[in-house]
Amino acid sequence: MGMYLPDSVRPQNKGYGEAGASWSKRAVKGFNAPSGSAHEDIDFNNFTMRQRARMLYMAAPVATSAIKTNRTNVIGVGLRLKSRIDREVLGLTPEQAEAWQKITEREFTLWAGDKRACDATGMNNFYGLQQLALVSWLLSGDCIGIIKQYDTTPLLPYSLRVHLIESDRIATPGGYGAGGSITFTTGKNTDTGNTIYDGVEVDKNGMVVAYHIRSTYPFEIGAPTTTWARVLAYQEHTGLPNVLHVIDTERPDQYRGVSYLAQVIEPLLQLRRYTESELMAAVVESFYTAFIKTQAPTDENPFNQTDPDMPGEPKGPNEYSMGPGQVNIMAPGEDVEFANPTHPNGSFDKFVTAMCAQVGAALEVPADLLLKQFNSSYSASRAALLEAWKAFKMRREWLADDFCRPCYEIWMSEAVARGRIYAPGFFTNPAIRAAYLGSEWLGPSQGQLDPVKEITAEILACSEGYSTHEQSTIRLNGGQWDANVEQLQRENEKLGGQAPDPHQSGGGTGGQGEESPEGPQEGEEPAEGDNNPHNPETARRRGAQALRDLVIREQIKQAIGGQANENKT
């Protein structure tokens, strides 16, 4: 075995041979870390990891928080479609493009907003399916969506349905060489000659061509006889997907996912045990229990005590119980001793926080967010949330690519074919098809720790051209800027006024302490150009300058405050 050459043969004092690959240094001498292919390391262990991850989600609060925090921030109430067609390719004017996008979004909501219209089981609308797919993906490593076609009705004009199934039902049939054990999952399709990796069939080029789905869960109690179905990954005639595979791969040649909690299963389990031990110790210490030594017969209940045991239940001769106000009679010669721990443990919070910091680092969720304890400064909390949001937005984009956009493409194909959406060239030109399918999937916003500061920064970014009003609206509250403008116009018409200038603060146009201009006095000529405060460009420039001054002042305050805190420490 070339990996484990003896020291007499292996080059000494060279490269990693004297670092992480050393077999002579005491720290790593016994560090034997055999690794195999992705199928050996992942597929053979997936069943165990899934079961443990699900149990921790159900029984370990920190694991529950990790999954639900991702669900809330990645999906929230759902990723909403925002059509982004390429109007230049399609030859549309901005007005025509905007009108087409609004019609399409409204039509998509007709399908996505009705649980009977989009879910094959009729349990969730499209946004609920997103939540379900994400949670299943994080716990099991991947999630499978099967595309089905139902009959249309006057109220349900689309036949498209999505059926989500858990990853356990994707497996290699036993007759294909997987064996009787769930751990040996690699087989061979004798009909096609393709290799099957834990239910995923790939051709000689490594391309996924089909999925093997079992009708029951492994070891399901009372389940009928298991049958298997081979489902092609893509439709033969249209090329549209038959199977939606939501997965985050971490190694090449990997076809099944790994649970989000896989790397932290052990610390989460130990943390749960430690928490339960501390809780039980604190509960026991809070009990007031009396032990009475007596020479009298011990089958009598003193002080008219009610026997806590169930009627008719035998009680052992050495069995005593503890509880609030509990009184136990001890036989002659018996004694009881207690350890003297101090509960609650003063180091419990620090230890849990330290463990959560390590778990959170692995899961890309800061400990503050994992525990929902925000005791840090504004700058530290914001930095932690920004770091977490990088991961949330990344998973949001992955889910959109693996689930939302394929569903949208299948729905759009049916909508155009049925004539409910007008898209000339959709089925004939791939470039035109891609131009029509452009989309963004907008989810919950990050939120603000200090709304005044962050809204001020967004206004400044818009005034200087670094952002658009629509982008800023999405970042601040996830709203729709166009809809806000239309609503504000209607409200101002009802009030008989006009919309305020967004680049002015109150009635002033200058910086702090500047008097509001009163306009030209009697006998004075109105100022022109840059000297006219009523000039929109002048107002915009002065408003932007005022905002810059405000931001600079806030930065100075934070810097001074940070230095003061450092000096105190």
C-alpha positions as CSV (number, residue, x, y, z in Angstrom):
1,M,0.0,0.0,0.0
2,G,1.8,3.0,-1.3
3,M,0.0,5.3,1.1
4,Y,1.7,3.9,4.2
5,L,5.4,3.6,3.2
6,P,7.8,2.9,6.1
7,D,10.0,5.7,7.2
8,S,13.1,3.9,5.8
9,V,11.7,4.2,2.3
10,R,9.6,7.4,2.4
11,P,11.4,10.7,1.8
12,Q,12.2,12.5,5.1
13,N,12.1,16.2,5.9
14,K,10.2,17.0,2.6
15,G,7.0,18.9,2.2
16,Y,3.9,17.6,3.8
17,G,5.8,14.5,4.8
18,E,7.0,16.5,7.8
19,A,3.6,18.3,8.2
20,G,0.1,16.9,8.0
21,A,1.3,13.7,6.2
22,S,3.9,12.8,8.8
23,W,3.9,9.3,10.3
24,S,6.6,10.0,12.8
25,K,5.4,13.1,14.7
26,R,3.7,12.1,17.9
27,A,0.7,14.4,17.3
28,V,-0.3,12.7,14.0
29,K,1.4,9.4,14.3
30,G,-1.8,7.5,15.1
31,F,-4.0,9.7,12.9
32,N,-5.2,7.1,10.5
33,A,-7.9,8.7,8.3
34,P,-8.8,6.4,5.4
35,S,-11.1,7.9,2.8
36,G,-12.8,6.4,-0.2
37,S,-14.9,7.6,-3.1
38,A,-17.9,9.8,-2.7
39,H,-20.1,6.7,-2.9
40,E,-18.3,4.9,-0.2
41,D,-17.9,7.9,2.2
42,I,-21.4,9.3,1.6
43,D,-23.9,6.7,0.2
44,F,-22.9,3.9,2.6
45,N,-23.4,6.1,5.6
46,N,-26.4,8.2,4.5
47,F,-29.1,6.1,6.1
48,T,-27.6,6.4,9.5
49,M,-26.9,10.2,9.2
50,R,-30.5,10.9,8.1
51,Q,-32.0,9.1,11.1
52,R,-29.7,10.8,13.5
53,A,-30.2,14.2,12.0
54,R,-34.0,13.9,12.1
55,M,-33.9,12.7,15.7
56,L,-31.7,15.7,16.7
57,Y,-34.2,18.0,14.9
58,M,-37.0,16.5,17.0
59,A,-35.2,16.3,20.3
60,A,-32.3,18.8,20.4
61,P,-33.3,22.5,20.6
62,V,-30.1,23.8,19.0
63,A,-30.5,21.5,16.0
64,T,-34.2,22.6,15.7
65,S,-33.1,26.2,15.8
66,A,-30.5,25.7,13.1
67,I,-33.1,24.2,10.7
68,K,-35.9,26.6,11.5
69,T,-33.6,29.6,11.3
70,N,-32.6,28.6,7.8
71,R,-36.3,28.0,6.9
72,T,-37.4,31.4,8.2
73,N,-34.5,33.4,6.5
74,V,-34.1,31.5,3.3
75,I,-37.8,31.0,2.5
76,G,-39.9,32.8,5.0
77,V,-43.5,33.0,3.7
78,G,-42.2,32.0,0.3
79,L,-39.9,33.0,-2.6
80,R,-42.1,35.1,-4.9
81,L,-41.7,35.3,-8.7
82,K,-40.3,38.5,-10.2
83,S,-40.3,38.1,-14.0
84,R,-37.1,39.5,-15.6
85,I,-37.4,39.0,-19.3
86,D,-34.7,40.1,-21.7
87,R,-36.7,42.7,-23.6
88,E,-33.8,43.5,-26.1
89,V,-33.8,39.9,-27.3
90,L,-37.5,39.9,-27.6
91,G,-37.7,43.3,-29.2
92,L,-40.1,44.8,-26.6
93,T,-40.3,48.4,-25.3
94,P,-39.9,48.9,-21.6
95,E,-43.7,49.5,-21.3
96,Q,-44.5,46.3,-23.3
97,A,-42.0,44.3,-21.2
98,E,-43.4,45.6,-17.9
99,A,-47.0,44.7,-19.0
100,W,-46.0,41.2,-20.1
101,Q,-44.2,40.6,-16.8
102,K,-47.2,41.7,-14.7
103,I,-49.6,39.5,-16.7
104,T,-47.2,36.5,-16.3
105,E,-46.8,37.0,-12.6
106,R,-50.5,37.3,-12.1
107,E,-51.1,34.1,-14.1
108,F,-48.4,32.2,-12.2
109,T,-50.0,33.2,-8.9
110,L,-53.2,31.5,-10.1
111,W,-51.3,28.2,-10.1
112,A,-48.8,28.8,-7.3
113,G,-51.2,30.2,-4.7
114,D,-53.7,27.3,-4.8
115,K,-52.6,24.1,-3.0
116,R,-55.0,22.1,-5.1
117,A,-53.4,23.5,-8.3
118,C,-49.8,22.8,-7.6
119,D,-49.4,20.1,-5.0
120,A,-50.0,16.5,-6.0
121,T,-51.1,15.8,-2.4
122,G,-53.2,18.9,-2.1
123,M,-51.5,19.9,1.2
124,N,-49.4,22.9,0.3
125,N,-49.3,25.8,-2.1
126,F,-46.1,26.4,-4.0
127,Y,-44.6,28.5,-1.2
128,G,-45.4,25.8,1.3
129,L,-43.7,23.3,-1.0
130,Q,-40.6,25.5,-0.9
131,Q,-40.5,25.3,2.9
132,L,-41.0,21.6,2.8
133,A,-38.3,21.1,0.2
134,L,-35.8,23.2,2.1
135,V,-36.4,21.4,5.5
136,S,-36.3,18.0,3.9
137,W,-33.1,18.9,2.0
138,L,-31.3,20.2,5.1
139,L,-32.3,17.2,7.2
140,S,-31.9,14.4,4.7
141,G,-29.2,15.8,2.4
142,D,-31.5,16.1,-0.6
143,C,-35.2,16.2,-1.6
144,I,-36.9,14.8,-4.6
145,G,-39.8,16.4,-6.5
146,I,-41.8,14.3,-9.0
147,I,-43.6,16.1,-11.8
148,K,-47.1,14.8,-12.4
149,Q,-50.0,15.7,-14.7
150,Y,-53.6,15.8,-13.5
151,D,-56.8,16.5,-15.4
152,T,-57.7,20.1,-15.7
153,T,-61.0,21.7,-14.5
154,P,-62.6,25.1,-15.1
155,L,-61.2,26.2,-11.7
156,L,-57.8,24.5,-12.2
157,P,-56.7,25.3,-15.7
158,Y,-53.2,23.7,-15.3
159,S,-52.4,20.0,-15.2
160,L,-48.9,20.5,-13.6
161,R,-48.5,19.0,-10.1
162,V,-45.4,18.6,-7.9
163,H,-45.1,15.6,-5.5
164,L,-42.3,15.9,-2.9
165,I,-40.9,12.7,-1.5
166,E,-38.2,12.1,1.1
167,S,-34.8,10.9,0.1
168,D,-35.3,7.5,1.7
169,R,-37.5,6.4,-1.1
170,I,-34.8,6.9,-3.7
171,A,-32.8,3.7,-3.4
172,T,-31.2,1.0,-5.5
173,P,-33.5,-2.0,-6.1
174,G,-32.2,-5.2,-4.4
175,G,-32.4,-7.1,-7.7
176,Y,-29.8,-4.8,-9.2
177,G,-26.9,-5.9,-7.0
178,A,-27.3,-3.6,-4.1
179,G,-27.7,-6.5,-1.7
180,G,-29.9,-6.9,1.2
181,S,-28.3,-4.2,3.3
182,I,-29.2,-0.5,3.1
183,T,-25.6,0.4,3.5
184,F,-24.4,-1.2,0.2
185,T,-26.2,1.0,-2.2
186,T,-24.3,0.7,-5.5
187,G,-25.8,-1.5,-8.2
188,K,-26.0,-2.1,-12.0
189,N,-29.0,-1.8,-14.3
190,T,-28.8,-5.0,-16.3
191,D,-31.1,-3.6,-19.0
192,T,-29.1,-0.5,-19.7
193,G,-25.7,-1.3,-18.3
194,N,-25.8,1.9,-16.3
195,T,-24.5,2.2,-12.8
196,I,-27.0,3.0,-10.0
197,Y,-25.7,5.0,-7.0
198,D,-28.2,4.8,-4.1
199,G,-31.1,5.0,-6.5
200,V,-29.6,7.5,-9.0
201,E,-28.9,5.9,-12.3
202,V,-26.1,7.4,-14.4
203,D,-24.8,6.5,-17.8
204,K,-21.2,5.8,-18.8
205,N,-20.5,9.6,-19.0
206,G,-21.7,10.1,-15.4
207,M,-24.9,11.9,-16.6
208,V,-28.0,11.3,-14.5
209,V,-30.6,9.5,-16.6
210,A,-33.1,8.1,-14.2
211,Y,-34.2,7.7,-10.6
212,H,-35.4,4.5,-8.9
213,I,-38.2,5.2,-6.4
214,R,-39.6,2.7,-3.9
215,S,-43.3,2.7,-2.9
216,T,-42.6,2.5,0.8
217,Y,-40.1,3.7,3.4
218,P,-37.4,1.4,4.7
219,F,-38.6,-0.6,7.7
220,E,-42.0,1.1,7.5
221,I,-44.4,-0.7,10.0
222,G,-47.4,-2.1,8.3
223,A,-46.3,-1.1,4.9
224,P,-47.5,-3.1,1.9
225,T,-45.2,-5.0,-0.4
226,T,-42.5,-2.7,-1.8
227,T,-42.7,-2.0,-5.5
228,W,-40.2,0.0,-7.6
229,A,-40.6,2.6,-10.3
230,R,-37.9,3.8,-12.7
231,V,-38.5,7.5,-13.6
232,L,-36.5,9.2,-16.3
233,A,-34.8,12.3,-15.2
234,Y,-36.0,14.3,-18.3
235,Q,-38.9,13.8,-20.7
236,E,-37.8,12.2,-23.9
237,H,-39.7,14.5,-26.3
238,T,-39.6,17.9,-24.6
239,G,-36.5,17.7,-22.5
240,L,-38.3,19.1,-19.5
241,P,-37.5,17.6,-16.1
242,N,-39.5,14.7,-14.7
243,V,-37.6,14.8,-11.4
244,L,-36.5,17.8,-9.4
245,H,-33.5,16.9,-7.3
246,V,-32.7,19.5,-4.6
247,I,-29.1,18.8,-3.6
248,D,-25.9,20.5,-2.5
249,T,-23.0,18.5,-3.7
250,E,-19.6,18.8,-1.9
251,R,-17.5,16.3,-3.9
252,P,-17.2,15.4,-7.6
253,D,-19.0,12.3,-8.7
254,Q,-21.5,12.7,-5.9
255,Y,-25.1,12.0,-6.7
256,R,-26.7,11.9,-3.2
257,G,-26.6,14.7,-0.6
258,V,-25.3,14.9,2.9
259,S,-27.4,16.2,5.8
260,Y,-26.8,19.8,6.8
261,L,-26.2,18.5,10.4
262,A,-23.8,15.7,9.5
263,Q,-20.7,17.5,10.7
264,V,-22.2,18.5,14.0
265,I,-24.2,15.4,15.0
266,E,-21.8,14.4,17.8
267,P,-21.5,17.8,19.5
268,L,-25.2,18.4,19.2
269,L,-25.9,15.0,20.8
270,Q,-23.5,15.6,23.6
271,L,-24.8,19.1,24.2
272,R,-28.3,17.7,24.4
273,R,-27.2,15.1,27.0
274,Y,-25.3,17.8,29.0
275,T,-28.3,20.0,29.0
276,E,-30.6,17.2,30.2
277,S,-28.2,16.3,33.0
278,E,-28.0,19.9,34.2
279,L,-31.8,20.2,34.0
280,M,-32.3,17.0,35.9
281,A,-29.8,17.9,38.6
282,A,-31.4,21.3,39.1
283,V,-34.8,19.7,39.4
284,V,-33.6,17.2,41.9
285,E,-31.9,19.8,44.0
286,S,-35.1,21.8,44.0
287,F,-37.0,18.9,45.6
288,Y,-37.6,19.0,49.4
289,T,-37.4,15.3,50.4
290,A,-37.3,14.0,53.9
291,F,-35.9,10.6,54.9
292,I,-37.1,9.2,58.2
293,K,-35.1,6.6,60.2
294,T,-37.2,4.5,62.4
295,Q,-37.3,1.2,64.3
296,A,-40.9,0.9,63.5
297,P,-42.3,-1.3,60.7
298,T,-41.6,0.4,57.4
299,D,-44.9,-0.6,55.7
300,E,-46.7,2.4,57.3
301,N,-47.1,5.8,55.8
302,P,-46.2,8.6,58.2
303,F,-47.9,11.9,58.4
304,N,-50.8,10.5,56.5
305,Q,-48.6,10.6,53.3
306,T,-50.3,9.6,50.1
307,D,-48.4,6.8,48.3
308,P,-47.2,8.3,45.0
309,D,-47.1,4.8,43.4
310,M,-49.9,3.6,41.3
311,P,-52.5,1.4,43.1
312,G,-51.5,-2.3,42.9
313,E,-48.0,-1.5,41.6
314,P,-45.4,-3.4,43.7
315,K,-42.7,-1.4,45.4
316,G,-39.2,-2.7,45.8
317,P,-37.7,-3.0,49.3
318,N,-34.9,-0.6,48.3
319,E,-36.9,1.7,46.2
320,Y,-37.3,5.3,47.3
321,S,-38.5,8.3,45.4
322,M,-37.8,12.0,45.4
323,G,-40.2,14.8,44.7
324,P,-41.8,18.0,46.1
325,G,-42.6,17.4,49.7
326,Q,-41.7,13.7,49.5
327,V,-41.3,11.7,52.7
328,N,-39.6,8.3,52.6
329,I,-39.3,5.8,55.5
330,M,-35.9,4.1,55.8
331,A,-35.3,0.7,57.3
332,P,-33.2,0.3,60.4
333,G,-29.5,0.7,59.6
334,E,-30.1,2.5,56.2
335,D,-28.7,5.9,55.5
336,V,-28.6,8.2,52.5
337,E,-25.9,10.5,51.2
338,F,-26.0,13.1,48.5
339,A,-23.3,14.6,46.4
340,N,-22.9,18.3,46.9
341,P,-23.1,19.9,43.4
342,T,-24.0,23.5,43.0
343,H,-26.9,24.1,40.6
344,P,-27.6,25.9,38.6
345,N,-24.0,25.5,37.3
346,G,-22.4,29.0,36.9
347,S,-20.4,27.9,33.9
348,F,-23.4,26.3,32.1
349,D,-24.3,29.3,30.0
350,K,-20.6,30.0,29.0
351,F,-20.1,26.4,28.0
352,V,-23.3,26.2,25.9
353,T,-22.4,29.5,24.2
354,A,-18.9,28.2,23.4
355,M,-20.3,25.0,22.0
356,C,-23.0,26.8,20.0
357,A,-20.2,29.1,18.6
358,Q,-18.4,26.0,17.2
359,V,-21.6,24.4,15.9
360,G,-22.8,27.7,14.4
361,A,-19.4,28.2,12.6
362,A,-19.9,24.8,11.0
363,L,-23.5,25.5,10.0
364,E,-22.7,29.2,9.0
365,V,-25.2,30.4,11.6
366,P,-23.7,32.7,14.3
367,A,-24.2,31.6,17.9
368,D,-26.3,34.8,18.6
369,L,-28.7,33.9,15.8
370,L,-28.7,30.2,16.7
371,L,-29.6,30.9,20.4
372,K,-31.7,34.0,19.5
373,Q,-29.6,36.0,22.1
374,F,-28.4,39.4,20.8
375,N,-26.2,40.8,23.5
376,S,-23.4,42.2,21.4
377,S,-22.9,45.7,20.1
378,Y,-24.6,47.1,17.0
379,S,-21.5,46.6,14.9
380,A,-20.8,43.0,16.1
381,S,-24.4,42.0,15.7
382,R,-24.6,43.5,12.2
383,A,-21.4,41.8,11.2
384,A,-22.7,38.4,12.4
385,L,-26.0,38.9,10.6
386,L,-24.3,39.9,7.4
387,E,-22.1,36.8,7.5
388,A,-25.2,34.6,8.1
389,W,-27.0,36.3,5.3
390,K,-24.3,35.3,2.8
391,A,-25.2,31.7,3.5
392,F,-28.9,32.3,3.5
393,K,-28.8,34.0,0.1
394,M,-26.6,31.2,-1.3
395,R,-29.1,28.5,-0.2
396,R,-31.9,30.6,-1.5
397,E,-30.3,30.8,-4.9
398,W,-29.6,27.0,-4.8
399,L,-33.2,26.2,-4.0
400,A,-34.4,28.6,-6.8
401,D,-32.1,26.8,-9.3
402,D,-33.0,23.3,-8.3
403,F,-36.7,23.8,-7.5
404,C,-38.3,27.1,-8.3
405,R,-36.9,27.8,-11.8
406,P,-37.5,24.3,-13.1
407,C,-41.1,24.4,-11.9
408,Y,-41.5,27.8,-13.5
409,E,-40.1,26.5,-16.8
410,I,-42.5,23.6,-16.8
411,W,-45.5,25.8,-15.9
412,M,-44.5,28.4,-18.5
413,S,-44.3,25.7,-21.2
414,E,-47.9,24.6,-20.3
415,A,-49.2,28.1,-20.1
416,V,-47.8,29.0,-23.5
417,A,-49.1,25.7,-25.0
418,R,-52.6,26.3,-23.7
419,G,-52.6,29.9,-25.0
420,R,-52.9,31.5,-21.5
421,I,-49.5,33.3,-22.0
422,Y,-48.5,34.9,-25.3
423,A,-44.9,34.2,-26.0
424,P,-44.1,33.9,-29.8
425,G,-41.0,31.8,-30.6
426,F,-41.0,30.1,-27.2
427,F,-40.9,26.6,-28.6
428,T,-38.8,27.3,-31.7
429,N,-35.9,29.4,-30.5
430,P,-33.8,28.5,-27.4
431,A,-32.6,32.1,-27.1
432,I,-36.1,33.5,-27.1
433,R,-37.2,30.8,-24.7
434,A,-34.4,31.7,-22.2
435,A,-35.3,35.4,-22.6
436,Y,-38.9,34.7,-21.6
437,L,-37.9,32.5,-18.7
438,G,-35.7,35.1,-16.9
439,S,-36.7,35.4,-13.3
440,E,-35.8,36.4,-9.8
441,W,-37.1,34.7,-6.7
442,L,-37.5,37.3,-3.9
443,G,-37.6,36.1,-0.3
444,P,-37.7,37.8,3.1
445,S,-35.4,40.7,3.7
446,Q,-32.5,40.9,6.1
447,G,-34.2,43.3,8.4
448,Q,-32.6,46.2,10.2
449,L,-30.9,46.5,13.5
450,D,-31.1,50.3,13.3
451,P,-33.7,51.3,10.8
452,V,-32.7,55.0,10.7
453,K,-29.1,54.3,9.8
454,E,-29.9,51.7,7.2
455,I,-32.7,53.5,5.6
456,T,-30.5,56.6,5.4
457,A,-27.8,54.6,3.8
458,E,-30.2,53.2,1.2
459,I,-31.5,56.7,0.4
460,L,-27.9,57.9,-0.1
461,A,-27.2,54.9,-2.3
462,C,-30.2,55.6,-4.5
463,S,-29.4,59.3,-4.8
464,E,-25.8,58.5,-5.9
465,G,-26.8,55.8,-8.4
466,Y,-25.3,52.9,-6.4
467,S,-28.7,51.2,-6.1
468,T,-32.2,51.4,-7.5
469,H,-35.3,52.2,-5.5
470,E,-36.6,48.7,-6.3
471,Q,-33.4,47.0,-5.0
472,S,-33.4,49.1,-1.8
473,T,-37.1,48.3,-1.2
474,I,-36.3,44.6,-1.5
475,R,-33.4,44.8,0.9
476,L,-35.2,46.9,3.5
477,N,-38.6,45.0,3.7
478,G,-38.9,42.7,0.7
479,G,-41.7,44.9,-0.7
480,Q,-42.4,45.9,-4.3
481,W,-41.4,49.5,-5.1
482,D,-43.7,49.8,-8.2
483,A,-46.7,48.8,-6.1
484,N,-45.7,51.2,-3.3
485,V,-45.5,54.1,-5.8
486,E,-48.9,53.3,-7.2
487,Q,-50.4,53.1,-3.8
488,L,-48.8,56.3,-2.7
489,Q,-50.1,58.1,-5.8
490,R,-53.7,56.9,-5.0
491,E,-53.3,58.0,-1.3
492,N,-52.0,61.4,-2.2
493,E,-54.8,61.9,-4.7
494,K,-57.3,61.1,-1.9
495,L,-55.6,63.6,0.4
496,G,-55.6,66.2,-2.4
497,G,-51.8,66.7,-2.2
498,Q,-48.7,65.6,-4.0
499,A,-46.0,63.2,-3.1
500,P,-43.2,64.7,-1.1
501,D,-39.7,65.0,-2.5
502,P,-37.9,61.9,-1.4
503,H,-34.5,63.7,-1.5
504,Q,-35.5,66.3,1.0
505,S,-35.7,66.0,4.8
506,G,-38.8,67.7,6.0
507,G,-39.0,71.2,4.6
508,G,-35.2,71.8,4.6
509,T,-32.8,71.3,1.8
510,G,-29.5,72.0,3.4
511,G,-27.4,70.5,6.2
512,Q,-28.0,70.5,9.9
513,G,-28.9,73.8,11.3
514,E,-29.7,75.4,7.9
515,E,-32.8,77.4,7.7
516,S,-35.5,76.4,5.3
517,P,-35.6,78.6,2.2
518,E,-38.7,80.8,2.1
519,G,-38.5,81.6,-1.6
520,P,-38.0,85.1,-3.1
521,Q,-39.2,88.0,-1.0
522,E,-41.3,90.8,-2.4
523,G,-39.3,92.8,-4.9
524,E,-36.7,90.1,-5.4
525,E,-36.1,88.1,-8.5
526,P,-36.2,84.3,-8.1
527,A,-32.8,82.7,-8.1
528,E,-31.7,80.7,-11.1
529,G,-29.9,77.4,-11.7
530,D,-27.9,76.1,-8.7
531,N,-28.9,79.1,-6.6
532,N,-32.6,78.3,-6.8
533,P,-33.5,75.9,-3.9
534,H,-36.7,75.0,-5.7
535,N,-34.8,73.6,-8.6
536,P,-35.2,69.7,-8.4
537,E,-31.6,69.1,-9.2
538,T,-30.4,71.5,-6.5
539,A,-32.8,69.9,-4.0
540,R,-31.5,66.4,-4.9
541,R,-27.8,67.5,-4.6
542,R,-28.4,69.3,-1.3
543,G,-30.4,66.3,0.1
544,A,-27.6,63.9,-0.9
545,Q,-25.0,66.2,0.8
546,A,-27.1,66.3,3.9
547,L,-27.3,62.5,4.0
548,R,-23.6,62.1,3.5
549,D,-23.0,64.5,6.4
550,L,-25.4,62.4,8.5
551,V,-23.7,59.1,7.6
552,I,-20.2,60.6,8.4
553,R,-21.4,61.9,11.7
554,E,-22.8,58.5,12.6
555,Q,-19.5,56.8,11.6
556,I,-17.6,59.3,13.8
557,K,-19.9,58.6,16.7
558,Q,-19.4,54.8,16.4
559,A,-15.6,55.2,16.1
560,I,-15.5,57.4,19.2
561,G,-17.8,55.1,21.1
562,G,-15.7,52.1,20.1
563,Q,-12.5,53.8,21.3
564,A,-14.2,54.7,24.6
565,N,-15.3,51.2,25.2
566,E,-11.8,49.9,24.5
567,N,-10.3,52.4,26.9
568,K,-12.7,51.3,29.6
569,T,-11.7,47.7,29.2
